[in-house]
Amino acid sequence: MALRDKVWLFDLDDTLHNASHRAFRELNASMAAYIVTHLGLAEAQAAELRNRYWLRYGATLTGLQRHHGVKPAHFLAETHRLPGLEAHLHGHAHDLAALRRLPGRKFLMTNAPRGYAERVLATIGLSGAFEGLICVEDMQLFGHSRPKPDARMFRVVLARLKLRATQCVLVEDTLIHQKTARGLGMKTVWMQRWLRQAGVTQGVQRRPAYVSRRVRSLAALARSPHF
């Protein structure tokens, strides 16, 4: 397949910017506070439930919607206000240059809501880098949130965009998302740029069979997009 025919699906947090530096801590606290307020749990119970649903479903929202009837729009609006977020985000001109050099079509595919994704991209200087954004609001099946790594959602998104899995490359920091994508026929790139700050230290020197490549920067990917 010619490089110009490739379609790149980029994750956002800890792939295009260092979310572990500040954003994730504030998001986690905001989600736990929402659970305290709306489910009536103690703070420790709320934090445990948030993490359990994130590990099980790939997004806390999915568990809250499925088991507690939480409305996605309300949850996303309340938990992603994050005043002052922009002050803690940092962009790099060389990242935009690398994305522009990378041949093929490029989409953002994130389990975050659209408003948050647009704020982050604008602040780090990547607003114009993508043909389109695929956000958690777009990952709905039969009225329920089905974010990455749900295989059915991947298939639906590909069908909407009229793409074949074999055309696509998923660029991610999260291995379970890559495992699902690879099972559908996509190529995968494991972005390791901020893994240590995210607390991931074991296994980073190994490449699982479902990972096509490991990279530590967008520039490295742009220099060698053939695989």
C-alpha positions as CSV (number, residue, x, y, z in Angstrom):
1,M,0.0,0.0,0.0
2,A,1.3,3.4,-0.9
3,L,2.1,5.7,2.0
4,R,-0.4,8.3,0.8
5,D,-3.1,5.8,1.2
6,K,-2.5,5.1,4.8
7,V,-4.9,6.5,7.4
8,W,-3.4,7.4,10.8
9,L,-5.6,7.3,13.9
10,F,-3.9,9.2,16.7
11,D,-4.8,9.0,20.4
12,L,-4.7,12.3,22.3
13,D,-3.7,12.0,26.0
14,D,-0.1,10.8,26.6
15,T,0.2,10.3,22.8
16,L,0.1,13.9,21.5
17,H,0.7,15.7,24.8
18,N,1.8,14.9,28.4
19,A,-1.5,14.3,30.1
20,S,0.1,12.6,33.0
21,H,1.9,15.8,34.0
22,R,-1.3,17.4,35.3
23,A,-4.5,16.8,33.2
24,F,-5.0,13.2,34.3
25,R,-4.7,14.0,38.0
26,E,-7.3,16.8,37.6
27,L,-9.6,14.6,35.5
28,N,-9.4,11.8,38.0
29,A,-10.2,14.1,40.9
30,S,-13.1,15.6,38.9
31,M,-14.6,12.2,38.1
32,A,-14.3,11.0,41.7
33,A,-16.0,14.2,42.9
34,Y,-18.8,13.6,40.4
35,I,-19.3,10.1,41.8
36,V,-19.3,11.4,45.4
37,T,-22.0,14.0,44.5
38,H,-24.3,11.9,42.3
39,L,-23.9,8.4,43.6
40,G,-23.4,9.3,47.2
41,L,-20.2,7.4,47.8
42,A,-17.4,8.3,50.1
43,E,-14.3,9.7,48.5
44,A,-12.2,6.5,48.7
45,Q,-15.1,4.4,47.3
46,A,-15.6,6.9,44.5
47,A,-11.9,6.8,43.5
48,E,-11.9,3.0,43.6
49,L,-15.1,2.8,41.4
50,R,-13.7,5.3,38.9
51,N,-10.5,3.3,38.5
52,R,-12.3,0.0,38.3
53,Y,-14.6,1.1,35.5
54,W,-11.7,2.7,33.6
55,L,-9.8,-0.6,33.8
56,R,-12.8,-2.7,32.9
57,Y,-14.4,-0.6,30.1
58,G,-11.7,1.8,28.9
59,A,-13.6,4.7,30.2
60,T,-15.2,5.5,33.6
61,L,-18.3,6.9,31.8
62,T,-19.2,3.5,30.3
63,G,-19.4,1.8,33.7
64,L,-21.4,4.7,35.2
65,Q,-23.8,4.7,32.3
66,R,-24.2,0.9,32.3
67,H,-24.6,0.4,36.0
68,H,-25.9,3.6,37.4
69,G,-27.8,5.3,34.6
70,V,-25.5,8.3,34.4
71,K,-26.2,10.5,31.4
72,P,-23.1,10.9,29.2
73,A,-23.6,14.5,28.3
74,H,-24.0,15.6,31.9
75,F,-21.1,13.6,33.1
76,L,-18.7,14.9,30.4
77,A,-19.8,18.5,30.9
78,E,-19.4,18.4,34.6
79,T,-16.1,16.5,34.8
80,H,-14.2,18.2,31.9
81,R,-14.6,21.9,33.0
82,L,-11.0,21.8,34.2
83,P,-10.5,25.6,34.7
84,G,-6.9,26.6,34.1
85,L,-6.1,23.4,32.0
86,E,-4.4,25.4,29.3
87,A,-1.8,26.8,31.6
88,H,-0.4,23.3,32.1
89,L,-0.4,22.1,28.5
90,H,2.7,22.5,26.4
91,G,3.0,22.1,22.6
92,H,6.1,21.8,20.4
93,A,6.4,23.1,16.9
94,H,8.4,20.1,15.8
95,D,5.3,17.9,16.6
96,L,3.2,19.8,14.1
97,A,6.0,19.7,11.5
98,A,6.3,15.9,12.0
99,L,2.5,15.4,11.5
100,R,2.6,17.5,8.4
101,R,5.5,15.4,7.0
102,L,3.7,12.2,7.7
103,P,2.1,11.0,4.5
104,G,-1.6,9.9,4.4
105,R,-4.8,11.0,6.1
106,K,-4.8,11.7,9.8
107,F,-7.6,11.6,12.3
108,L,-7.7,12.0,16.1
109,M,-9.4,9.1,17.9
110,T,-9.8,9.7,21.6
111,N,-11.9,8.5,24.5
112,A,-12.1,12.1,25.7
113,P,-15.0,14.5,24.8
114,R,-14.9,16.8,21.9
115,G,-14.7,20.0,23.9
116,Y,-11.7,18.8,25.8
117,A,-10.0,17.5,22.7
118,E,-10.5,20.8,20.9
119,R,-9.1,22.8,23.9
120,V,-6.0,20.6,24.1
121,L,-5.3,20.6,20.4
122,A,-5.7,24.4,20.2
123,T,-3.4,24.9,23.1
124,I,-0.6,22.6,21.9
125,G,-0.8,24.0,18.4
126,L,-2.3,20.9,16.6
127,S,-5.8,22.1,15.8
128,G,-5.3,22.0,12.0
129,A,-3.3,18.8,11.9
130,F,-6.3,16.4,11.6
131,E,-8.9,15.8,8.9
132,G,-11.4,15.0,11.6
133,L,-12.0,14.2,15.3
134,I,-13.5,10.9,16.6
135,C,-14.4,11.5,20.2
136,V,-16.2,9.7,22.9
137,E,-19.5,11.2,21.9
138,D,-19.0,9.5,18.5
139,M,-18.4,6.1,20.2
140,Q,-22.1,5.2,20.9
141,L,-23.7,1.9,20.1
142,F,-27.4,1.3,20.7
143,G,-27.5,4.3,23.0
144,H,-24.5,3.2,25.2
145,S,-21.0,4.5,25.3
146,R,-18.5,2.1,23.7
147,P,-15.1,3.7,23.7
148,K,-11.8,2.1,22.9
149,P,-10.9,-0.7,23.1
150,D,-14.4,-1.9,22.1
151,A,-14.0,-3.9,18.8
152,R,-17.5,-3.2,17.6
153,M,-17.0,0.5,18.0
154,F,-13.8,0.3,15.9
155,R,-15.7,-1.5,13.1
156,V,-18.5,1.1,13.2
157,V,-16.1,4.0,13.0
158,L,-14.3,2.4,10.1
159,A,-17.6,1.9,8.3
160,R,-18.6,5.5,8.8
161,L,-15.3,6.7,7.4
162,K,-15.5,4.1,4.6
163,L,-12.1,2.7,5.6
164,R,-10.6,-0.8,5.7
165,A,-8.8,-1.8,8.8
166,T,-5.8,-2.8,6.7
167,Q,-5.5,0.9,5.6
168,C,-5.2,2.1,9.2
169,V,-2.5,2.7,11.7
170,L,-3.5,3.3,15.4
171,V,-0.9,5.4,17.2
172,E,-1.5,5.0,21.0
173,D,0.1,4.9,24.4
174,T,-2.4,2.2,25.6
175,L,-1.6,-1.4,24.8
176,I,-5.0,-2.9,25.2
177,H,-6.4,-0.5,22.5
178,Q,-3.6,-1.6,20.2
179,K,-4.3,-5.2,20.8
180,T,-7.9,-4.8,19.7
181,A,-7.0,-2.8,16.7
182,R,-4.4,-5.3,15.6
183,G,-6.9,-8.1,15.9
184,L,-9.1,-6.2,13.4
185,G,-6.2,-5.9,10.9
186,M,-4.8,-2.5,11.7
187,K,-1.1,-1.7,12.1
188,T,-0.2,-0.3,15.5
189,V,2.3,2.2,16.9
190,W,3.1,2.3,20.6
191,M,4.0,5.8,21.6
192,Q,6.3,5.7,24.5
193,R,7.2,9.4,24.9
194,W,5.6,9.9,28.3
195,L,5.2,6.4,29.6
196,R,7.6,6.7,32.5
197,Q,5.8,9.9,33.7
198,A,2.5,7.9,33.4
199,G,4.0,5.3,35.8
200,V,4.7,2.7,33.1
201,T,8.2,1.3,33.6
202,Q,7.9,-2.5,33.1
203,G,7.9,-4.0,29.7
204,V,8.6,-0.8,27.7
205,Q,11.7,-2.4,26.1
206,R,9.7,-5.3,24.8
207,R,7.4,-5.1,21.8
208,P,4.2,-7.3,22.1
209,A,3.3,-9.2,18.9
210,Y,0.3,-7.0,18.3
211,V,2.5,-3.8,18.3
212,S,3.9,-3.0,14.8
213,R,6.4,-0.4,16.0
214,R,7.6,1.4,19.1
215,V,8.4,5.1,18.9
216,R,9.4,7.9,21.3
217,S,8.4,10.9,19.2
218,L,6.3,12.0,16.3
219,A,9.5,13.0,14.6
220,A,10.7,9.4,14.7
221,L,7.5,8.2,13.2
222,A,7.7,10.8,10.4
223,R,11.3,9.9,9.6
224,S,10.3,6.2,9.1
225,P,6.7,5.8,8.2
226,H,7.3,2.6,6.2
227,F,6.2,-0.6,8.0
